[in-house]
């Protein structure tokens, strides 16, 4: 009886470690669309505003 409880606890513990380390995808605010497609949808003349890393740094 105790051996079964220990095995079950070990399986639950190992499973929680595995699933807690799973990567969570981060949204860029474009709903999964590439910058050029967002540009078409919004009617903008440039896709620069929707591309990651293209924001002007304020110093």
C-alpha positions in Angstrom: 0.0 0.0 0.0 2.7 2.5 1.0 4.8 1.5 -2.0 1.9 2.4 -4.4 1.4 5.7 -2.7 5.2 6.5 -3.0 5.2 5.6 -6.7 2.1 7.7 -7.3 3.6 10.7 -5.5 6.8 10.4 -7.4 5.0 10.3 -10.7 2.9 13.3 -9.8 6.0 15.2 -8.7 8.0 14.3 -11.8 5.0 15.3 -14.0 4.7 18.7 -12.3 8.4 19.4 -12.8 8.1 18.6 -16.5 5.0 20.7 -17.1 6.1 23.6 -15.1 9.2 24.0 -17.3 7.2 24.1 -20.6 7.8 27.2 -22.6 4.9 29.7 -22.9 4.7 31.4 -26.3 4.8 35.2 -26.0 2.5 37.2 -28.3 3.9 40.2 -30.1 0.5 41.9 -30.4 0.1 41.1 -34.0 -2.2 38.1 -33.4 0.3 35.8 -34.9 0.5 37.6 -38.2 3.8 38.7 -39.8 4.5 42.5 -40.0 3.7 42.7 -43.7 0.3 41.1 -43.3 -0.6 43.5 -40.4 0.5 46.4 -42.6 -2.0 45.2 -45.3 -4.8 44.8 -42.7 -4.3 48.2 -41.2 -3.6 50.0 -44.5 -0.3 51.5 -43.2 2.4 52.4 -45.6 5.2 50.8 -43.6 5.5 47.5 -41.7 8.3 48.9 -39.6 5.9 49.8 -36.7 4.7 46.2 -36.5 8.2 44.5 -36.7 9.9 43.4 -33.5 13.2 45.3 -32.9 12.2 48.2 -35.0 11.1 50.5 -32.2 13.1 53.8 -31.7 15.0 53.7 -28.5 14.5 56.7 -26.3 17.7 57.8 -24.5 
